[in-house]
Amino acid sequence: MPQMNPRSSGGFTPSNSWGQPTSYAQAVQRAAPAVVNIYTRKKLKRARHPLFDDPLFRHFFNNADTSRQERMQSALGSGVIVTETGYLLTNNHVIQGADEIVVQLQDGRDAQADLIGIDKENDLAVLKIELDQLTAINISTEQGMLVGDVVLAIGNPFGMGQTVTQGIISAVGRYGLGINTFENFIQTDAAINPGNSGGALIDAFGNLVGINTAMLDRIGDNDLNGVGLAIPAETALQSLSDIIEFGRVVRGWLGVTAQPISPQIASRYRLPSPHGLLVTGVYSNGPAHIAGLQPGDIIVKVNNQKVSNGLNGGLRSMQEVKESRPGEEILLEVYRDGQRHVINAVLAINPIAG
């Protein structure tokens, strides 16, 4: 696995006092060999016409196999080589439903790719190719990045070939957009166009920051420009590690169902502030049940972090639990009958997870 090195310059000498180079050519040269073009093909069956079942029609028009004919639909995207042994990351939506996946390297070589597994909730897929002398990308983590840091997106927009765009990190921790089940996006104004999906978002020194996944152009009636989203490298690498080791992503399970509370419920339960999650169900013998959590409890803090106001804030708190690992201890502050309780629960593996 590549070594994580969030702020390492990799031997680069910044050319100004801000610590950023005035040219990003070296960063691109360092990262570009690990960014690949992905081409997929999907078989689509033609509609069957009733005449195809008529022996006379088939005899005269020599169309004995017409009813079984298939056509191919092609699609394209990008991917990132993360190990020298040939494991790649891309978006699940890039390869979803594909019958054939072809990976083309920057040096012109190509190879058939095997699908190792997917993380549908994060829109990630892990592929494997068998080629020698592969260049794996250097890895950074979102924790090392700040709003305002320069980033570059590398991918294959519109099938034009490898292309680099530049921008800054506009925000981190974006969620509640309804794109993925789990959302913790890096937002950037670097151009991310169709075909860029699955490609690399890198920092000014060529380290991987995230996997490009979407460009928002509209929310409701509002047109948006320059709102690109990437999955943090740390999240993507955890999914890759799980898929390689277990064949699927292993997430922490608390064993509860919950919903955000309204201000009226907060007042009724005499809560100190109008935010929290109402526990509506507790799975028998699950981690929450063993720890003593009960239906009707209101969770106001998760690991000492307040549950945010509004629907998306509550969902983000529960997502944070699911993104934790089995065996980790989670600290919950809850209110029950107007009294504050602190509950420690040890997360487990969801017994019904696929």
Residue frames as qw, qx, qy, qz and C-alpha x, y, z in Angstrom:
[[0.000, 0.890, 0.456, 0.000, 0.00, 0.00, 0.00],
 [0.385, 0.608, -0.072, 0.690, 1.44, 3.45, -0.84],
 [0.415, -0.272, -0.497, 0.712, 2.77, 5.42, 2.08],
 [0.066, -0.902, -0.401, -0.144, 0.52, 8.18, 3.34],
 [0.501, -0.169, -0.069, 0.846, 2.37, 11.47, 3.46],
 [0.141, 0.840, 0.510, -0.122, -0.11, 14.35, 3.61],
 [0.058, 0.980, -0.030, -0.190, 2.22, 17.34, 3.33],
 [0.660, -0.318, 0.449, 0.512, 5.40, 15.79, 2.00],
 [0.338, 0.776, -0.205, -0.491, 6.82, 17.69, -0.97],
 [0.935, 0.216, 0.261, 0.107, 8.44, 14.54, -2.29],
 [0.655, -0.105, 0.262, 0.701, 11.71, 16.37, -2.88],
 [0.243, 0.771, 0.336, 0.483, 10.04, 19.46, -4.39],
 [0.361, -0.223, -0.257, 0.868, 11.39, 22.84, -3.38],
 [0.110, 0.854, 0.500, -0.096, 8.60, 25.41, -3.02],
 [0.478, 0.358, 0.161, 0.786, 9.43, 28.55, -4.95],
 [0.124, -0.631, -0.016, -0.766, 7.79, 31.07, -2.64],
 [0.048, -0.261, 0.673, -0.690, 7.23, 31.77, 1.04],
 [0.720, -0.100, 0.099, -0.680, 3.66, 30.39, 0.98],
 [0.478, -0.232, 0.844, -0.076, 5.03, 26.88, 0.50],
 [0.740, 0.475, 0.459, -0.130, 3.29, 26.30, -2.86],
 [0.487, -0.069, 0.515, 0.702, 5.05, 26.06, -6.24],
 [0.283, 0.535, -0.061, -0.794, 4.32, 28.61, -8.97],
 [0.567, 0.278, -0.596, -0.495, 4.08, 25.75, -11.48],
 [0.776, -0.175, 0.479, -0.372, 2.37, 22.41, -10.94],
 [0.684, 0.481, -0.495, -0.235, 4.13, 20.56, -13.74],
 [0.166, 0.365, -0.881, 0.251, 6.17, 18.46, -11.33],
 [0.508, 0.006, 0.639, -0.578, 3.07, 17.50, -9.35],
 [0.800, 0.382, -0.019, -0.462, 1.35, 16.39, -12.55],
 [0.525, 0.504, -0.684, -0.047, 4.41, 14.45, -13.74],
 [0.107, -0.279, 0.862, -0.410, 4.50, 12.68, -10.41],
 [0.534, 0.151, 0.627, -0.546, 0.81, 11.71, -10.33],
 [0.614, 0.432, -0.216, -0.624, -0.25, 11.37, -13.97],
 [0.345, 0.286, -0.874, -0.189, 1.28, 7.91, -14.65],
 [0.069, 0.103, 0.920, -0.373, -1.01, 6.50, -11.94],
 [0.483, 0.421, 0.313, -0.701, -4.20, 7.97, -13.47],
 [0.237, 0.037, 0.882, 0.405, -5.83, 5.78, -16.11],
 [0.508, 0.107, -0.238, -0.821, -8.62, 5.99, -18.64],
 [0.367, 0.089, 0.901, -0.213, -11.39, 3.44, -18.17],
 [0.469, 0.136, -0.456, -0.744, -13.56, 2.20, -21.01],
 [0.433, 0.067, 0.836, -0.331, -16.52, -0.08, -20.39],
 [0.380, 0.034, -0.629, -0.677, -18.82, -1.97, -22.68],
 [0.463, 0.100, 0.694, -0.542, -22.26, -3.29, -21.88],
 [0.005, -0.146, -0.878, -0.456, -24.29, -5.74, -23.97],
 [0.440, 0.250, 0.295, -0.811, -27.79, -4.54, -24.78],
 [0.350, 0.244, 0.890, 0.161, -30.25, -7.00, -26.23],
 [0.187, -0.027, -0.406, -0.894, -32.23, -5.82, -29.24],
 [0.610, 0.132, 0.372, -0.687, -36.00, -5.82, -29.05],
 [0.271, 0.039, 0.940, 0.205, -37.45, -9.07, -30.35],
 [0.474, 0.207, -0.216, -0.828, -39.87, -8.69, -33.26],
 [0.781, 0.075, 0.506, -0.360, -42.66, -11.32, -33.64],
 [0.762, 0.570, -0.214, -0.220, -41.63, -12.00, -37.27],
 [0.081, 0.621, -0.776, 0.078, -38.31, -13.40, -35.99],
 [0.526, -0.111, 0.795, -0.282, -40.24, -16.47, -34.83],
 [0.787, 0.486, 0.119, -0.361, -41.68, -17.09, -38.34],
 [0.712, -0.183, 0.568, 0.369, -39.60, -19.83, -40.05],
 [0.583, 0.641, 0.395, 0.305, -40.54, -18.52, -43.51],
 [0.017, 0.995, -0.075, 0.057, -39.33, -15.01, -42.64],
 [0.519, -0.673, 0.489, 0.200, -36.08, -16.37, -41.23],
 [0.770, 0.142, 0.534, 0.319, -35.56, -18.60, -44.30],
 [0.498, 0.752, 0.280, 0.329, -35.92, -15.84, -46.89],
 [0.010, 0.957, -0.138, 0.255, -34.13, -13.12, -44.99],
 [0.742, 0.210, -0.468, 0.431, -31.40, -15.34, -43.50],
 [0.170, -0.632, 0.310, -0.689, -31.99, -13.94, -40.06],
 [0.766, -0.251, -0.592, 0.005, -31.88, -17.09, -37.97],
 [0.565, -0.231, -0.471, 0.636, -29.84, -15.36, -35.27],
 [0.027, 0.558, 0.099, 0.824, -31.38, -11.91, -35.46],
 [0.591, -0.691, -0.256, -0.328, -33.48, -12.38, -32.32],
 [0.809, -0.460, -0.126, 0.343, -30.32, -13.11, -30.35],
 [0.508, 0.509, -0.054, 0.693, -28.26, -10.26, -31.79],
 [0.457, -0.747, -0.267, 0.402, -26.81, -7.82, -29.30],
 [0.366, 0.783, -0.058, 0.500, -25.36, -4.37, -29.61],
 [0.632, -0.212, -0.370, 0.647, -22.70, -2.81, -27.42],
 [0.121, -0.957, -0.132, -0.228, -22.99, 0.37, -25.41],
 [0.653, 0.168, -0.305, 0.672, -19.72, 2.08, -24.53],
 [0.325, -0.934, -0.107, -0.106, -18.95, 4.39, -21.63],
 [0.603, 0.394, -0.343, 0.603, -15.84, 6.01, -20.25],
 [0.512, -0.854, -0.042, -0.080, -14.37, 7.29, -17.02],
 [0.272, 0.703, -0.552, 0.356, -11.12, 7.45, -15.08],
 [0.892, -0.402, -0.203, 0.044, -9.32, 5.52, -12.37],
 [0.077, -0.844, 0.480, -0.224, -6.30, 5.67, -10.08],
 [0.808, 0.118, -0.540, 0.204, -3.60, 3.01, -9.59],
 [0.463, -0.786, 0.213, -0.350, -3.04, 2.74, -5.84],
 [0.737, -0.457, 0.487, 0.108, -0.71, -0.26, -5.62],
 [0.127, 0.596, -0.680, -0.408, 2.14, -1.43, -7.82],
 [0.297, 0.012, 0.954, 0.030, 0.47, -4.85, -7.91],
 [0.062, -0.188, -0.699, -0.687, -2.35, -3.44, -10.01],
 [0.060, -0.629, -0.734, 0.250, -5.22, -2.47, -7.70],
 [0.064, 0.284, 0.237, 0.927, -7.20, 0.55, -8.90],
 [0.097, 0.513, 0.616, -0.590, -9.89, 2.79, -7.49],
 [0.061, -0.213, -0.461, -0.859, -12.69, 4.30, -9.52],
 [0.485, 0.001, 0.281, -0.828, -16.37, 5.18, -9.08],
 [0.429, 0.185, 0.876, -0.123, -18.95, 2.44, -8.97],
 [0.528, 0.679, 0.305, -0.409, -21.12, 4.36, -11.41],
 [0.187, 0.663, -0.567, -0.451, -18.29, 4.26, -13.97],
 [0.134, 0.250, -0.939, -0.192, -18.28, 0.45, -14.19],
 [0.517, 0.123, 0.645, -0.550, -21.78, -0.42, -13.01],
 [0.777, 0.425, 0.332, -0.324, -23.40, -3.04, -15.22],
 [0.307, 0.705, -0.549, -0.328, -20.36, -3.34, -17.49],
 [0.991, 0.087, 0.093, -0.039, -19.66, -6.63, -19.26],
 [0.797, 0.231, -0.039, 0.557, -16.13, -5.57, -20.15],
 [0.261, -0.949, 0.047, 0.171, -13.74, -3.10, -18.48],
 [0.766, 0.356, -0.018, 0.534, -10.60, -1.91, -20.26],
 [0.389, -0.851, 0.016, 0.352, -7.97, 0.21, -18.52],
 [0.654, 0.610, 0.006, 0.448, -5.62, 2.38, -20.60],
 [0.605, -0.543, -0.096, 0.574, -2.45, 3.70, -18.99],
 [0.073, 0.919, -0.097, -0.376, -0.77, 7.02, -19.69],
 [0.254, -0.515, 0.687, 0.445, 2.07, 5.18, -21.43],
 [0.518, 0.323, -0.486, -0.625, -0.36, 3.73, -23.97],
 [0.152, 0.037, -0.987, 0.022, -0.62, 0.19, -22.60],
 [0.644, -0.205, 0.000, -0.737, -4.04, -1.26, -21.92],
 [0.121, 0.075, -0.975, 0.172, -5.41, -4.27, -20.09],
 [0.561, -0.458, -0.556, -0.409, -8.64, -5.99, -19.23],
 [0.131, -0.375, 0.564, -0.724, -9.63, -5.22, -15.64],
 [0.432, -0.331, -0.839, 0.013, -11.26, -7.56, -13.14],
 [0.398, -0.630, -0.004, -0.667, -13.86, -6.14, -10.77],
 [0.326, 0.106, -0.818, 0.463, -12.75, -7.06, -7.24],
 [0.201, -0.564, -0.741, 0.303, -15.61, -5.44, -5.37],
 [0.001, -0.611, -0.234, -0.756, -17.71, -2.33, -4.82],
 [0.140, -0.343, -0.579, 0.726, -18.65, 0.05, -2.04],
 [0.053, 0.623, 0.628, 0.463, -22.07, 1.13, -3.28],
 [0.291, -0.842, -0.390, 0.232, -22.69, 3.48, -0.34],
 [0.292, -0.710, 0.177, 0.615, -19.60, 5.55, -1.22],
 [0.665, 0.730, 0.022, -0.155, -19.85, 5.01, -5.02],
 [0.088, -0.712, 0.677, 0.166, -16.46, 3.30, -5.16],
 [0.979, 0.187, -0.015, -0.083, -15.17, 0.26, -7.04],
 [0.405, -0.633, 0.623, 0.218, -11.91, -1.67, -6.82],
 [0.843, 0.503, -0.140, -0.132, -10.40, -3.08, -10.03],
 [0.635, -0.487, 0.530, 0.279, -7.33, -5.23, -10.67],
 [0.682, 0.684, -0.223, -0.134, -5.10, -5.31, -13.75],
 [0.869, -0.253, 0.295, 0.305, -2.17, -7.59, -14.54],
 [0.544, 0.780, -0.105, 0.289, 0.64, -5.44, -15.95],
 [0.750, -0.196, -0.177, 0.607, 4.28, -4.99, -15.02],
 [0.376, 0.018, -0.032, 0.926, 6.03, -1.79, -13.96],
 [0.152, -0.792, -0.499, -0.316, 2.97, 0.03, -12.72],
 [0.182, 0.262, -0.310, 0.895, 3.28, 3.41, -11.02],
 [0.331, -0.646, -0.678, 0.115, 1.17, 3.78, -7.88],
 [0.017, -0.796, -0.067, -0.601, 0.06, 7.22, -6.78],
 [0.272, 0.061, -0.609, 0.742, 1.36, 8.77, -3.57],
 [0.346, -0.648, -0.659, -0.164, -1.39, 9.17, -0.99],
 [0.020, -0.275, 0.333, -0.902, -2.44, 12.15, 1.07],
 [0.159, -0.500, -0.831, 0.186, -5.40, 12.43, 3.47],
 [0.072, -0.790, -0.380, -0.476, -8.17, 14.98, 3.81],
 [0.559, -0.750, -0.230, 0.268, -7.03, 15.79, 7.35],
 [0.558, -0.279, 0.156, 0.766, -3.91, 17.37, 5.89],
 [0.210, 0.415, 0.455, 0.759, -5.85, 19.62, 3.52],
 [0.033, -0.491, -0.415, 0.765, -7.33, 23.03, 4.27],
 [0.361, 0.820, 0.445, -0.011, -9.94, 25.15, 2.59],
 [0.111, 0.947, -0.197, -0.227, -8.02, 27.33, 0.13],
 [0.519, -0.391, 0.674, 0.351, -5.32, 24.73, -0.66],
 [0.443, 0.516, -0.468, -0.565, -4.55, 24.30, -4.34],
 [0.680, 0.013, 0.732, -0.046, -5.69, 21.03, -5.93],
 [0.290, 0.393, -0.599, -0.634, -5.60, 19.54, -9.43],
 [0.811, 0.176, 0.449, -0.332, -8.08, 17.13, -11.02],
 [0.062, 0.413, -0.791, -0.448, -6.68, 14.56, -13.46],
 [0.633, 0.249, 0.685, -0.258, -8.97, 12.48, -15.64],
 [0.234, 0.082, 0.763, 0.597, -10.39, 11.73, -19.06],
 [0.333, 0.500, 0.373, -0.707, -13.16, 14.32, -19.67],
 [0.648, 0.583, 0.020, -0.489, -15.43, 13.63, -22.64],
 [0.920, 0.145, 0.307, 0.197, -13.00, 10.93, -23.80],
 [0.339, 0.921, -0.190, 0.033, -10.48, 13.56, -24.90],
 [0.740, 0.254, -0.423, 0.457, -7.58, 11.86, -23.13],
 [0.569, -0.455, -0.425, 0.537, -5.78, 12.69, -19.92],
 [0.059, 0.737, 0.135, 0.660, -6.49, 16.27, -18.88],
 [0.436, -0.268, -0.520, 0.684, -5.54, 18.39, -15.86],
 [0.127, -0.791, -0.251, -0.544, -7.63, 21.16, -14.31],
 [0.406, 0.032, -0.514, 0.755, -6.70, 23.35, -11.36],
 [0.361, -0.722, -0.251, -0.534, -8.58, 24.98, -8.50],
 [0.054, -0.400, 0.647, -0.647, -8.74, 25.13, -4.73],
 [0.256, -0.347, -0.884, 0.179, -10.47, 23.21, -1.98],
 [0.237, -0.485, -0.192, -0.820, -13.70, 25.13, -1.47],
 [0.652, -0.438, 0.265, -0.559, -15.00, 23.11, 1.49],
 [0.272, 0.180, -0.942, 0.081, -14.57, 19.79, 3.27],
 [0.107, 0.176, 0.860, -0.466, -17.09, 17.49, 4.90],
 [0.459, 0.083, -0.208, -0.860, -19.94, 18.25, 2.49],
 [0.054, 0.172, 0.982, -0.063, -22.96, 16.01, 3.05],
 [0.304, 0.531, 0.568, -0.550, -26.73, 15.95, 2.66],
 [0.210, 0.424, -0.419, -0.775, -26.60, 16.30, -1.13],
 [0.812, 0.245, 0.353, -0.394, -28.41, 13.05, -1.88],
 [0.493, 0.611, -0.568, -0.248, -25.67, 11.74, -4.19],
 [0.477, 0.184, -0.847, 0.141, -24.34, 8.84, -2.12],
 [0.697, -0.544, -0.464, -0.060, -25.59, 6.96, 0.92],
 [0.620, -0.569, -0.104, 0.530, -22.47, 8.09, 2.79],
 [0.376, 0.811, 0.099, 0.436, -21.35, 11.63, 2.07],
 [0.528, -0.731, 0.040, 0.430, -18.25, 13.41, 3.34],
 [0.686, 0.596, 0.198, 0.367, -17.14, 15.15, 0.16],
 [0.371, -0.398, 0.130, 0.829, -14.24, 17.44, -0.57],
 [0.404, 0.843, 0.349, -0.071, -15.65, 20.35, -2.59],
 [0.454, -0.317, 0.331, 0.764, -13.46, 21.99, -5.23],
 [0.432, 0.767, 0.083, -0.467, -13.80, 24.47, -8.06],
 [0.139, -0.376, 0.783, 0.475, -11.36, 22.48, -10.23],
 [0.660, 0.249, -0.261, -0.659, -13.36, 21.46, -13.33],
 [0.343, -0.063, 0.935, -0.062, -14.75, 17.91, -13.08],
 [0.557, 0.308, -0.266, -0.724, -16.56, 16.96, -16.28],
 [0.950, 0.092, 0.163, -0.249, -18.14, 13.73, -17.62],
 [0.828, 0.411, -0.307, 0.225, -15.30, 11.22, -17.93],
 [0.076, 0.626, -0.546, 0.552, -13.42, 12.68, -14.95],
 [0.797, -0.425, 0.127, -0.410, -15.35, 10.43, -12.57],
 [0.979, -0.148, 0.009, 0.143, -13.02, 8.05, -10.77],
 [0.595, 0.568, -0.216, 0.526, -9.95, 10.15, -11.50],
 [0.614, -0.256, -0.399, 0.631, -7.51, 11.74, -9.08],
 [0.111, -0.954, -0.034, -0.275, -7.75, 14.93, -7.09],
 [0.776, -0.017, -0.259, 0.575, -4.18, 15.74, -6.06],
 [0.307, -0.879, -0.091, 0.354, -2.47, 18.40, -4.00],
 [0.281, 0.925, -0.230, -0.113, 0.21, 20.79, -5.25],
 [0.200, -0.625, 0.749, 0.087, 2.89, 18.16, -4.73],
 [0.519, 0.246, -0.727, -0.376, 1.24, 15.28, -6.58],
 [0.067, -0.005, 0.926, -0.371, -0.24, 13.41, -3.58],
 [0.289, -0.411, -0.747, -0.436, -3.71, 11.91, -3.87],
 [0.209, -0.090, 0.403, -0.886, -6.31, 13.88, -1.93],
 [0.602, 0.240, 0.522, -0.554, -9.50, 12.31, -3.25],
 [0.291, 0.190, 0.847, 0.402, -11.34, 10.41, -5.96],
 [0.262, 0.141, -0.147, -0.943, -13.33, 12.74, -8.22],
 [0.204, 0.281, 0.931, -0.112, -16.95, 11.71, -8.31],
 [0.178, 0.746, 0.638, 0.072, -19.36, 14.44, -9.41],
 [0.135, 0.054, 0.067, 0.987, -19.88, 17.96, -10.68],
 [0.111, 0.650, 0.662, -0.357, -22.98, 19.70, -9.38],
 [0.152, 0.175, 0.366, 0.901, -24.56, 22.01, -11.94],
 [0.404, -0.422, -0.258, -0.769, -27.98, 22.50, -10.42],
 [0.118, -0.224, -0.849, 0.464, -29.75, 22.25, -7.07],
 [0.211, 0.662, 0.572, -0.435, -33.47, 22.90, -7.36],
 [0.435, 0.852, 0.278, 0.084, -33.94, 25.98, -9.53],
 [0.189, -0.905, 0.295, 0.240, -30.41, 27.27, -8.93],
 [0.813, 0.509, -0.201, 0.200, -27.66, 26.84, -11.49],
 [0.639, -0.689, 0.254, 0.227, -24.26, 26.06, -9.99],
 [0.650, 0.682, -0.286, 0.177, -20.83, 26.58, -11.47],
 [0.294, 0.590, -0.619, 0.428, -17.53, 25.28, -10.20],
 [0.648, -0.417, 0.451, -0.450, -18.88, 22.84, -7.62],
 [0.687, 0.272, -0.670, -0.071, -16.94, 19.61, -7.97],
 [0.742, -0.504, 0.292, -0.332, -16.99, 16.82, -5.40],
 [0.537, 0.405, -0.734, 0.096, -14.40, 14.20, -4.48],
 [0.878, -0.430, -0.197, -0.075, -14.40, 11.28, -2.04],
 [0.257, -0.838, 0.476, -0.075, -11.55, 11.75, 0.49],
 [0.522, 0.460, -0.719, 0.008, -8.54, 9.51, -0.12],
 [0.176, -0.272, 0.824, -0.464, -8.71, 8.12, 3.41],
 [0.726, 0.163, 0.372, -0.555, -12.29, 6.94, 2.86],
 [0.766, 0.483, -0.312, -0.288, -11.45, 5.43, -0.52],
 [0.325, 0.477, -0.800, 0.164, -8.40, 3.58, 0.78],
 [0.415, -0.149, 0.740, -0.507, -10.33, 2.11, 3.70],
 [0.823, 0.307, 0.147, -0.456, -12.91, 0.77, 1.26],
 [0.628, 0.549, -0.543, -0.094, -10.16, -0.67, -0.94],
 [0.004, 0.414, -0.848, 0.330, -8.44, -2.34, 2.02],
 [0.613, 0.016, 0.594, -0.521, -11.70, -3.94, 3.21],
 [0.815, 0.428, -0.066, -0.385, -12.69, -5.13, -0.25],
 [0.479, 0.534, -0.696, 0.029, -9.30, -6.75, -0.82],
 [0.053, -0.294, 0.858, -0.418, -9.29, -8.42, 2.61],
 [0.391, 0.168, 0.756, -0.497, -12.96, -9.28, 3.15],
 [0.158, 0.317, 0.807, 0.472, -14.58, -8.94, -0.27],
 [0.136, -0.804, -0.468, -0.341, -16.81, -6.15, 1.03],
 [0.050, 0.544, -0.300, 0.782, -16.64, -3.01, 3.16],
 [0.531, -0.403, -0.697, 0.264, -16.89, -3.71, 6.90],
 [0.090, -0.569, 0.053, -0.816, -18.59, -0.95, 8.85],
 [0.018, 0.005, -0.747, 0.664, -19.43, -0.42, 12.49],
 [0.423, -0.448, -0.623, -0.481, -22.96, -1.25, 13.62],
 [0.160, -0.248, 0.513, -0.806, -24.65, 0.24, 16.66],
 [0.163, -0.295, -0.941, -0.023, -27.94, -1.61, 16.28],
 [0.120, 0.530, 0.500, -0.674, -30.45, 1.23, 16.50],
 [0.205, 0.597, 0.521, 0.575, -32.95, 3.06, 14.35],
 [0.222, -0.548, -0.315, 0.743, -33.25, 6.79, 14.99],
 [0.263, 0.718, 0.437, 0.473, -34.74, 9.96, 13.58],
 [0.210, 0.217, -0.184, 0.935, -34.01, 13.68, 14.07],
 [0.115, -0.589, -0.685, 0.414, -36.15, 15.42, 16.65],
 [0.070, 0.742, 0.334, 0.576, -38.31, 18.50, 16.20],
 [0.035, 0.383, -0.362, 0.849, -38.18, 21.58, 18.46],
 [0.689, -0.394, -0.067, -0.604, -41.49, 20.44, 19.95],
 [0.916, -0.138, -0.365, 0.095, -39.99, 17.09, 20.98],
 [0.481, 0.278, -0.428, 0.713, -36.94, 18.84, 22.40],
 [0.284, -0.434, 0.209, -0.829, -39.20, 21.01, 24.56],
 [0.847, -0.301, -0.201, -0.389, -41.33, 18.04, 25.66],
 [0.898, -0.074, -0.335, 0.277, -38.23, 16.09, 26.75],
 [0.386, -0.916, 0.067, 0.092, -36.72, 19.16, 28.47],
 [0.825, 0.165, 0.074, 0.536, -33.57, 19.10, 26.39],
 [0.349, -0.635, -0.006, 0.689, -30.94, 21.85, 26.81],
 [0.104, 0.454, -0.405, -0.787, -30.96, 22.54, 23.04],
 [0.757, 0.368, 0.247, -0.481, -33.35, 21.70, 20.18],
 [0.573, 0.523, -0.584, -0.238, -31.26, 19.10, 18.44],
 [0.438, -0.316, 0.818, -0.198, -30.77, 15.37, 18.79],
 [0.458, 0.110, -0.780, -0.413, -31.75, 11.93, 17.52],
 [0.722, -0.199, 0.328, -0.575, -34.75, 10.07, 18.89],
 [0.019, -0.212, 0.974, 0.081, -34.03, 6.34, 19.23],
 [0.707, 0.047, -0.099, -0.699, -37.04, 4.59, 17.70],
 [0.980, -0.014, -0.127, -0.149, -35.76, 1.03, 17.91],
 [0.209, -0.671, 0.708, -0.064, -32.99, -1.06, 19.47],
 [0.765, 0.221, -0.571, -0.200, -31.95, -4.43, 18.01],
 [0.862, -0.470, 0.115, -0.153, -32.01, -7.24, 20.54],
 [0.860, -0.297, 0.225, 0.350, -28.50, -8.22, 21.69],
 [0.552, 0.686, 0.027, 0.473, -26.95, -5.55, 19.46],
 [0.481, 0.150, -0.334, 0.796, -24.24, -3.16, 20.72],
 [0.223, -0.437, 0.046, -0.870, -26.75, -0.47, 21.75],
 [0.790, -0.415, -0.297, -0.339, -28.93, -3.01, 23.60],
 [0.803, -0.122, -0.410, 0.415, -25.93, -4.45, 25.44],
 [0.314, 0.221, -0.250, 0.889, -24.78, -0.92, 26.38],
 [0.070, -0.475, -0.672, 0.565, -28.21, -0.03, 27.80],
 [0.161, 0.089, -0.238, -0.954, -29.66, 2.27, 25.14],
 [0.264, 0.416, 0.826, -0.272, -33.48, 2.22, 25.06],
 [0.110, 0.557, 0.581, 0.583, -36.23, 3.26, 22.63],
 [0.242, -0.905, -0.337, -0.087, -37.26, 6.81, 23.49],
 [0.566, -0.517, 0.062, 0.639, -33.73, 7.89, 24.41],
 [0.392, 0.917, 0.057, 0.042, -32.55, 11.05, 22.69],
 [0.768, -0.076, 0.088, 0.630, -28.93, 11.14, 21.53],
 [0.057, 0.989, 0.070, -0.114, -27.52, 14.66, 21.76],
 [0.008, -0.813, 0.558, 0.164, -23.81, 13.94, 21.37],
 [0.982, 0.167, -0.006, 0.093, -21.76, 11.32, 19.52],
 [0.771, 0.037, -0.103, 0.628, -18.12, 11.07, 20.66],
 [0.305, -0.556, -0.226, 0.739, -18.48, 14.47, 22.37],
 [0.036, 0.015, 0.405, 0.913, -19.71, 16.09, 19.14],
 [0.417, 0.340, 0.436, -0.722, -23.16, 17.66, 19.25],
 [0.390, 0.436, 0.770, 0.257, -25.76, 16.28, 16.89],
 [0.074, -0.034, 0.214, 0.974, -26.26, 19.12, 14.41],
 [0.434, 0.403, 0.364, -0.719, -29.55, 20.90, 13.87],
 [0.590, 0.456, -0.267, -0.610, -31.85, 19.73, 11.10],
 [0.968, 0.142, 0.101, -0.180, -32.39, 16.51, 9.21],
 [0.731, 0.549, -0.347, 0.210, -29.00, 16.35, 7.55],
 [0.083, -0.667, 0.595, -0.440, -27.16, 17.02, 10.79],
 [0.774, -0.254, 0.464, -0.347, -28.79, 14.03, 12.45],
 [0.941, 0.338, -0.006, -0.024, -28.08, 11.83, 9.47],
 [0.419, 0.709, -0.486, 0.293, -24.44, 12.92, 9.51],
 [0.403, -0.552, 0.614, -0.395, -24.11, 11.81, 13.13],
 [0.904, -0.005, 0.378, -0.197, -25.46, 8.35, 12.34],
 [0.777, 0.592, -0.192, 0.098, -23.25, 8.16, 9.27],
 [0.036, 0.744, -0.592, 0.307, -20.28, 8.91, 11.50],
 [0.712, -0.302, 0.573, -0.272, -21.17, 5.83, 13.53],
 [0.923, 0.321, 0.201, -0.066, -21.41, 3.66, 10.42],
 [0.545, 0.747, -0.333, 0.187, -18.06, 4.93, 9.16],
 [0.366, -0.656, 0.619, -0.229, -16.41, 3.73, 12.37],
 [0.462, 0.305, -0.827, -0.095, -14.89, 0.27, 12.61],
 [0.851, -0.358, -0.331, -0.193, -16.25, -2.83, 14.37],
 [0.761, -0.183, -0.382, 0.492, -14.64, -3.11, 17.80],
 [0.183, 0.343, -0.156, 0.908, -14.34, 0.65, 18.25],
 [0.183, -0.536, -0.675, 0.472, -15.93, 2.20, 21.31],
 [0.016, 0.524, 0.312, 0.792, -18.40, 5.01, 20.75],
 [0.132, -0.264, -0.576, 0.762, -19.47, 7.50, 23.42],
 [0.143, -0.568, -0.580, -0.566, -23.11, 8.60, 23.43],
 [0.047, 0.098, 0.480, -0.871, -24.67, 11.35, 25.50],
 [0.248, -0.417, -0.746, -0.456, -28.39, 10.72, 25.80],
 [0.319, -0.158, 0.356, -0.864, -31.41, 12.14, 27.62],
 [0.396, -0.276, -0.861, -0.160, -33.96, 9.79, 29.18],
 [0.391, -0.730, -0.559, 0.029, -36.92, 11.12, 31.14],
 [0.060, -0.969, 0.012, -0.239, -35.21, 14.50, 31.33],
 [0.647, -0.661, 0.336, 0.178, -32.04, 13.03, 32.84],
 [0.416, 0.747, -0.505, -0.117, -28.63, 13.03, 31.16],
 [0.903, -0.234, 0.354, 0.070, -26.83, 9.68, 30.71],
 [0.203, 0.708, -0.622, -0.267, -23.48, 8.80, 29.17],
 [0.940, 0.052, 0.311, -0.132, -23.38, 5.43, 27.42],
 [0.038, -0.592, 0.729, 0.340, -20.37, 3.59, 26.03],
 [0.903, 0.261, 0.257, -0.225, -21.08, 1.10, 23.25],
 [0.338, -0.410, 0.729, 0.432, -18.67, -1.17, 21.38],
 [0.618, 0.467, -0.214, -0.596, -19.56, -1.34, 17.70],
 [0.663, -0.048, 0.745, 0.063, -20.03, -4.71, 16.01],
 [0.028, 0.103, -0.726, -0.680, -20.43, -6.04, 12.46],
 [0.636, 0.131, 0.066, -0.758, -23.97, -5.86, 11.16],
 [0.479, -0.075, 0.874, -0.027, -25.13, -9.50, 11.16],
 [0.611, 0.564, 0.544, -0.108, -27.47, -8.91, 8.22],
 [0.146, 0.788, -0.322, -0.504, -25.06, -6.90, 6.08],
 [0.908, 0.412, 0.067, -0.028, -24.31, -8.34, 2.64]]
